[in-house]
Amino acid sequence: MKIEITESAQKSRKIKSIIVTSVLSFFVLMTALAGFYTIEQGYRGVLLRFGKMIDVVESGLHFKIPYIDSVYKLSIRTQKVTKKLAVYSKDVQGADVLLSVNFALNPAQVGNIYSVGGMDYEARLIEPQLMAKPKDVFGKYNAVNIVQAREKLTHEIQDELLAQFKDIGIIIQSVQIENIDFSDSYEHSVEERMKAEVEVQKVQQNLERERINADMMRASAQGEADARLAKAQADAKAIEIRGKAEAEAIRAKARAMQENPQYVQMLQAERWDGKLPHTMLPSQSIPVIK
């Protein structure tokens, strides 16, 4: 009987030993497996030991000390945050603005970002500046300029955010003003003002067109007058030249008559038609041809 009890106790001890060994082996295995972790592509891992950051790891398979080390993953892909905020223009016109920002974390500065903002860096670092910087920019412009210079405001807000986050490691990729909502009464007044400006521009364009047409007509008239003057001067010059030529011819004839008395008789002969006059006065001589 004593031998049976001993054998039973031994079996019980063996079973307990096997169970304890299995549990310990399972615990060791789980502990070992718990030490391995992976960082997906597009992320960086912040490795902490007893709550203190000791390293930033890239994508891939890594090992940490179980129960001592912990890992937090931060995305370095492009992310988008959208914020609705109330702003005031320089002339104290209120508006609701819907603003969206695309940003990414600089992989080389993930550790700094975590140290400053932790895992909640978006709420701690980005959103407060999205509430402040756009208000500063909008406050530099009158409401009518805000409506007309929307693209310029967008660039200014982006520049302000870039400067703010440059040293932290948050890269502002783009800023979009999705919507600007002034009061209905103000938007109506802006529309009326813009219509009036368009009408003024039309009037100015018409005046300019009329001025150009008048200048063209004056130029055309001046051209015609210059042409007539040039023609008159040319005609006068031609008359002057003809007059001088005729005068010179007369002087030449006169000299010829003085130098040769027979030149007159030659002219009379050239001009006589060969007929004698039917009626003659007693004192009139009959033409004689020699």
Backbone torsions as a table, in degrees:
resi	resn	phi	psi	omega
1	MET	NA	-39.5	179.5
2	LYS	-65.7	-35.5	-179.8
3	ILE	-67.3	-38.8	179.8
4	GLU	-64.6	-41.1	179.3
5	ILE	-64.3	-40.0	179.7
6	THR	-64.3	-44.9	178.7
7	GLU	-63.2	-39.2	179.4
8	SER	-65.2	-40.0	179.3
9	ALA	-66.5	-39.5	178.8
10	GLN	-63.4	-43.4	178.0
11	LYS	-61.4	-40.9	-179.7
12	SER	-64.0	-40.9	178.4
13	ARG	-65.4	-38.5	178.8
14	LYS	-63.8	-43.4	-179.8
15	ILE	-63.3	-43.8	178.7
16	LYS	-62.6	-40.0	-180.0
17	SER	-63.8	-42.2	179.3
18	ILE	-63.2	-43.1	-179.2
19	ILE	-63.1	-45.8	-179.2
20	VAL	-63.4	-42.8	179.8
21	THR	-62.7	-42.2	-180.0
22	SER	-63.5	-44.1	-179.9
23	VAL	-63.2	-44.4	179.5
24	LEU	-63.5	-41.7	179.2
25	SER	-63.5	-42.8	178.7
26	PHE	-63.1	-41.4	179.3
27	PHE	-63.7	-43.5	179.0
28	VAL	-63.7	-41.6	179.7
29	LEU	-63.6	-45.8	179.9
30	MET	-64.6	-37.0	178.1
31	THR	-64.6	-42.9	179.3
32	ALA	-64.5	-43.7	179.5
33	LEU	-65.7	-33.5	-179.9
34	ALA	-67.3	-17.4	179.9
35	GLY	-78.6	-16.1	180.0
36	PHE	-93.8	141.5	177.0
37	TYR	-151.1	160.7	-179.9
38	THR	-123.4	147.4	173.2
39	ILE	-113.2	120.3	-177.4
40	GLU	-71.5	159.1	176.4
41	GLN	-61.5	135.6	-178.4
42	GLY	92.2	7.2	179.2
43	TYR	-130.7	162.8	169.4
44	ARG	-129.1	146.0	-179.9
45	GLY	-106.0	134.1	175.7
46	VAL	-100.8	114.4	-176.3
47	LEU	-93.7	122.5	-179.6
48	LEU	-114.6	144.2	174.2
49	ARG	-127.6	115.8	-173.3
50	PHE	54.0	37.3	175.9
51	GLY	85.9	-4.4	-179.9
52	LYS	-103.1	131.6	179.8
53	MET	-70.5	127.5	-179.9
54	ILE	-118.1	-15.7	-178.0
55	ASP	-167.1	159.1	170.2
56	VAL	-119.8	120.8	-174.1
57	VAL	-108.7	148.4	179.8
58	GLU	-87.9	-177.3	-178.1
59	SER	-66.2	149.3	179.6
60	GLY	131.0	-171.0	-179.4
61	LEU	-92.7	134.3	-177.3
62	HIS	-139.2	170.1	178.6
63	PHE	-127.6	141.3	175.9
64	LYS	-132.9	162.7	179.2
65	ILE	-77.7	116.8	-178.4
66	PRO	-58.0	143.1	176.2
67	TYR	66.2	-4.0	179.2
68	ILE	-115.6	-46.9	178.9
69	ASP	-93.1	150.9	174.0
70	SER	-138.2	152.9	-175.2
71	VAL	-128.2	133.9	174.3
72	TYR	-119.5	137.0	-176.1
73	LYS	-103.1	130.6	176.9
74	LEU	-118.7	131.7	179.9
75	SER	-77.1	136.5	174.0
76	ILE	-107.7	11.0	176.9
77	ARG	-80.9	167.1	177.8
78	THR	-65.3	130.7	178.7
79	GLN	-124.2	159.4	-177.9
80	LYS	-128.9	134.6	174.1
81	VAL	-126.3	135.0	-179.1
82	THR	-118.9	134.7	-176.0
83	LYS	-136.3	136.6	173.4
84	LYS	-105.6	126.6	-177.4
85	LEU	-141.2	156.0	177.9
86	ALA	-95.4	130.0	-179.3
87	VAL	-127.7	165.3	176.1
88	TYR	-131.1	138.9	178.4
89	SER	-80.2	175.2	179.2
90	LYS	-62.2	-34.0	177.6
91	ASP	-93.1	26.5	171.8
92	VAL	57.5	46.9	170.4
93	GLN	-104.5	121.8	-177.9
94	GLY	-81.1	149.1	178.1
95	ALA	-153.0	149.7	172.6
96	ASP	-98.3	125.3	-175.8
97	VAL	-117.6	131.8	174.3
98	LEU	-103.1	116.8	-172.8
99	LEU	-121.2	134.4	175.6
100	SER	-123.9	143.7	-177.2
101	VAL	-132.5	129.2	171.3
102	ASN	-97.5	129.7	-177.6
103	PHE	-143.7	166.1	175.0
104	ALA	-147.3	157.2	177.9
105	LEU	-90.4	136.8	175.3
106	ASN	-70.6	118.0	-176.9
107	PRO	-54.8	-33.1	-177.6
108	ALA	-74.9	-11.7	-176.6
109	GLN	-122.7	20.9	178.9
110	VAL	-60.1	-40.3	179.1
111	GLY	-60.9	-41.5	178.8
112	ASN	-65.2	-42.0	179.6
113	ILE	-60.9	-43.8	179.4
114	TYR	-65.7	-39.5	-179.3
115	SER	-63.4	-36.4	-177.1
116	VAL	-84.1	-43.3	-172.6
117	GLY	-116.0	-10.6	-178.1
118	GLY	67.8	-163.0	178.8
119	MET	-69.4	-21.9	-179.4
120	ASP	-96.8	36.7	-175.8
121	TYR	-61.9	-31.2	-178.8
122	GLU	-63.0	-46.5	-179.8
123	ALA	-72.5	-31.6	-175.8
124	ARG	-85.6	-34.1	-173.3
125	LEU	-108.2	-47.0	-170.7
126	ILE	-81.8	-51.7	-174.2
127	GLU	-60.8	-40.2	177.6
128	PRO	-60.1	-37.5	179.1
129	GLN	-73.0	-31.4	175.1
130	LEU	-67.2	-25.4	176.9
131	MET	-81.4	-27.5	-172.9
132	ALA	-97.5	-51.7	-172.5
133	LYS	-61.9	-46.7	178.1
134	PRO	-59.6	-36.3	178.4
135	LYS	-63.0	-40.1	178.4
136	ASP	-62.6	-42.4	-178.3
137	VAL	-68.7	-46.5	179.8
138	PHE	-61.2	-32.8	-178.8
139	GLY	-68.9	-8.6	179.1
140	LYS	-87.4	-12.5	-172.0
141	TYR	-120.9	147.1	169.0
142	ASN	-71.0	158.5	-174.5
143	ALA	-59.5	-40.8	-178.3
144	VAL	-64.6	-34.7	177.0
145	ASN	-70.4	-32.3	177.5
146	ILE	-62.6	-42.3	179.5
147	VAL	-65.4	-41.3	-174.0
148	GLN	-83.9	-25.8	-174.4
149	ALA	-116.2	46.2	-176.5
150	ARG	-62.3	-41.9	-178.8
151	GLU	-65.5	-39.4	179.0
152	LYS	-63.8	-41.2	177.8
153	LEU	-62.1	-41.2	179.6
154	THR	-58.1	-46.5	180.0
155	HIS	-64.4	-38.2	-179.8
156	GLU	-66.6	-42.1	178.6
157	ILE	-62.9	-42.7	179.3
158	GLN	-62.3	-42.8	178.8
159	ASP	-62.4	-40.4	179.2
160	GLU	-63.4	-43.3	-179.3
161	LEU	-69.8	-38.0	177.1
162	LEU	-59.0	-46.2	-180.0
163	ALA	-64.4	-36.6	-177.9
164	GLN	-67.3	-40.4	-172.9
165	PHE	-100.9	0.6	-174.5
166	LYS	-56.8	-46.7	-175.9
167	ASP	-80.6	-19.6	-178.6
168	ILE	-78.1	-38.1	-178.9
169	GLY	115.0	11.5	176.4
170	ILE	-99.0	120.6	-176.7
171	ILE	-96.5	116.5	176.8
172	ILE	-84.5	113.2	-176.1
173	GLN	-88.3	-38.9	179.0
174	SER	-161.9	154.6	176.6
175	VAL	-129.4	136.2	178.4
176	GLN	-130.2	130.1	170.1
177	ILE	-89.1	101.0	-175.3
178	GLU	-69.4	-38.1	-177.5
179	ASN	-160.2	144.0	172.7
180	ILE	-124.6	118.3	-174.2
181	ASP	-118.6	96.9	171.1
182	PHE	-81.7	174.5	176.9
183	SER	-65.8	153.2	-178.3
184	ASP	-59.5	-40.3	-178.3
185	SER	-65.5	-40.0	180.0
186	TYR	-69.8	-42.0	178.6
187	GLU	-60.3	-37.3	177.4
188	HIS	-65.5	-41.7	179.8
189	SER	-65.9	-35.5	177.3
190	VAL	-65.3	-42.4	178.5
191	GLU	-60.9	-43.2	179.6
192	GLU	-65.3	-40.1	179.0
193	ARG	-64.5	-41.4	179.9
194	MET	-66.9	-37.3	175.8
195	LYS	-62.3	-43.3	179.2
196	ALA	-62.2	-40.3	178.3
197	GLU	-64.1	-37.6	177.9
198	VAL	-63.9	-42.1	178.5
199	GLU	-63.1	-41.5	177.8
200	VAL	-61.6	-42.5	178.5
201	GLN	-63.0	-38.5	178.0
202	LYS	-63.3	-44.4	179.0
203	VAL	-61.4	-44.2	179.6
204	GLN	-62.9	-39.1	178.1
205	GLN	-65.5	-40.6	177.8
206	ASN	-63.4	-43.7	178.5
207	LEU	-62.0	-41.7	179.5
208	GLU	-64.8	-40.0	179.2
209	ARG	-64.7	-41.4	178.0
210	GLU	-64.6	-38.4	178.4
211	ARG	-63.7	-41.9	179.4
212	ILE	-64.5	-42.5	178.2
213	ASN	-61.9	-42.2	179.0
214	ALA	-63.1	-41.7	177.8
215	ASP	-62.1	-39.2	179.7
216	MET	-66.6	-40.7	178.8
217	MET	-65.6	-41.6	177.6
218	ARG	-63.2	-41.2	179.3
219	ALA	-64.3	-40.8	179.1
220	SER	-64.8	-45.1	179.1
221	ALA	-62.4	-41.1	178.8
222	GLN	-63.5	-37.9	178.1
223	GLY	-64.6	-43.0	178.4
224	GLU	-64.4	-42.2	179.6
225	ALA	-63.3	-42.3	178.1
226	ASP	-62.8	-38.0	179.6
227	ALA	-66.1	-43.7	178.6
228	ARG	-63.5	-41.4	178.9
229	LEU	-62.5	-42.7	179.2
230	ALA	-62.8	-40.6	179.1
231	LYS	-65.3	-43.2	179.8
232	ALA	-62.2	-42.1	178.8
233	GLN	-64.7	-38.0	177.7
234	ALA	-66.1	-42.7	178.9
235	ASP	-63.0	-44.6	-179.7
236	ALA	-62.2	-39.7	178.6
237	LYS	-64.3	-40.4	179.0
238	ALA	-64.1	-42.7	178.8
239	ILE	-62.6	-42.1	-180.0
240	GLU	-61.2	-41.7	-179.5
241	ILE	-66.8	-41.6	178.7
242	ARG	-64.1	-43.0	179.5
243	GLY	-59.6	-44.6	179.3
244	LYS	-62.9	-37.9	-179.8
245	ALA	-66.8	-43.2	179.7
246	GLU	-65.5	-41.7	179.1
247	ALA	-62.7	-41.1	178.8
248	GLU	-64.9	-37.6	177.9
249	ALA	-64.8	-41.4	179.2
250	ILE	-63.8	-42.8	179.3
251	ARG	-62.9	-36.6	179.5
252	ALA	-66.0	-41.7	177.9
253	LYS	-63.1	-42.4	-179.1
254	ALA	-62.3	-42.0	178.6
255	ARG	-64.3	-40.2	179.6
256	ALA	-62.7	-39.8	178.7
257	MET	-64.6	-40.7	-178.7
258	GLN	-67.6	-39.7	-176.3
259	GLU	-81.3	-22.6	-177.4
260	ASN	-139.6	98.2	-179.2
261	PRO	-60.7	-27.5	-178.3
262	GLN	-71.8	-9.8	-179.9
263	TYR	-63.9	-33.2	178.8
264	VAL	-66.6	-45.1	179.6
265	GLN	-63.1	-34.0	179.4
266	MET	-66.8	-39.3	178.2
267	LEU	-65.3	-41.3	178.9
268	GLN	-62.4	-40.1	-179.7
269	ALA	-65.8	-39.5	-179.7
270	GLU	-65.7	-33.3	-176.8
271	ARG	-91.1	-14.7	-178.9
272	TRP	-72.7	135.6	-178.5
273	ASP	-90.3	4.2	177.1
274	GLY	87.3	6.9	-179.3
275	LYS	-110.4	139.4	175.9
276	LEU	-85.8	148.6	178.1
277	PRO	-66.9	142.5	-179.9
278	HIS	-75.6	-30.5	-178.5
279	THR	-123.4	133.7	-178.5
280	MET	-134.6	142.1	174.7
281	LEU	-81.3	152.9	-178.2
282	PRO	-56.5	-33.0	-175.9
283	SER	-89.0	-4.9	-175.2
284	GLN	-83.1	137.2	179.9
285	SER	-91.7	154.8	178.3
286	ILE	-86.3	134.8	179.4
287	PRO	-59.3	135.0	-178.3
288	VAL	-119.7	131.1	178.2
289	ILE	-109.2	126.3	179.0
290	LYS	-100.8	NA	NA
